[in-house]
Amino acid sequence: CYQLVDPTKTTIQGEVYVSHVHSRRIRAIQMDSIGSAAGVGGAGGELAIVGSEDGTASIWRFIMNDSCCLPLRPRLRMGGHRGNRILSVAINTSLNTCATVSAQRCCIFNTSNGRMIRSISPPSEDTSGVFPSVDSSSVNCETKFADTTAICITSSGHIILVCESGFTSSDAAVPRRKMITLELFTLEGIHLASKALEPWRGVPNKITATFDGRGIFV
């Protein structure tokens, strides 16, 4: 059951029971305003993207006006992850763009027709200096998108993703090292920057952009 709740009144504005859209449990949900709620006229409402462990995502719409709240209805269903479970989703209605993330792939879609615009793979991390006492040529790195719902599409046309890298050495005496990074891409799939997080921070749970899209809260 999907419910749209007014956080100021803690009342349920609308709900819908979903039986055959996804075959496994829902993993992540994100929403963004449309219509008058987004300041562009017309009937207000919310556009929601839902990611499932069955490897697919769906887009739903809630329409609200002065007299009523129409229930959610499915608009689009998107794949692209070859059955791998979706870890996180993001949507930005002003850019007409949404994204879904599995361990090895981030898919970017057009919210109007569900067409995949492009896909992004985890970037390759630099292995130099990871183990100071070991030659970097003997260090192996495996990078994947982290198992978290943290993701953000900014109004400036960028996407921020969380990656987890595991470093191993051919020297069995050197312990495996894990590193969590924030990765900045353009919506065209160009990798711009990487920021390693201090180990004590752990894995981010949520990323939110500032209004102008020039900064983020993690």
HELIX and SHEET records of a PDB file:
HELIX    1   1 GLY A   35  ALA A   38  5                                   4    
HELIX    2   2 SER A  136  SER A  138  5                                   3    
HELIX    3   3 PRO A  199  ARG A  201  5                                   3    
SHEET    1   A 2 TYR A   2  ASP A   6  0                                        
SHEET    2   A 2 THR A  11  VAL A  16 -1                                        
SHEET    1   B 4 ILE A  26  ILE A  34  0                                        
SHEET    2   B 4 GLY A  44  SER A  52 -1                                        
SHEET    3   B 4 ALA A  57  MET A  64 -1                                        
SHEET    4   B 4 CYS A  69  MET A  78 -1                                        
SHEET    1   C 4 SER A  88  ASN A  92  0                                        
SHEET    2   C 4 THR A  97  VAL A 101 -1                                        
SHEET    3   C 4 CYS A 106  ASN A 110 -1                                        
SHEET    4   C 4 MET A 116  ILE A 120 -1                                        
SHEET    1   D 3 VAL A 139  PHE A 145  0                                        
SHEET    2   D 3 HIS A 158  SER A 169 -1                                        
SHEET    3   D 3 CYS A 152  ILE A 153 -1                                        
SHEET    1   E 4 VAL A 139  PHE A 145  0                                        
SHEET    2   E 4 HIS A 158  SER A 169 -1                                        
SHEET    3   E 4 ARG A 177  THR A 186 -1                                        
SHEET    4   E 4 HIS A 191  ALA A 196 -1                                        
SHEET    1   F 2 THR A 208  ALA A 209  0                                        
SHEET    2   F 2 ILE A 216  PHE A 217 -1                                        
END                                                                             
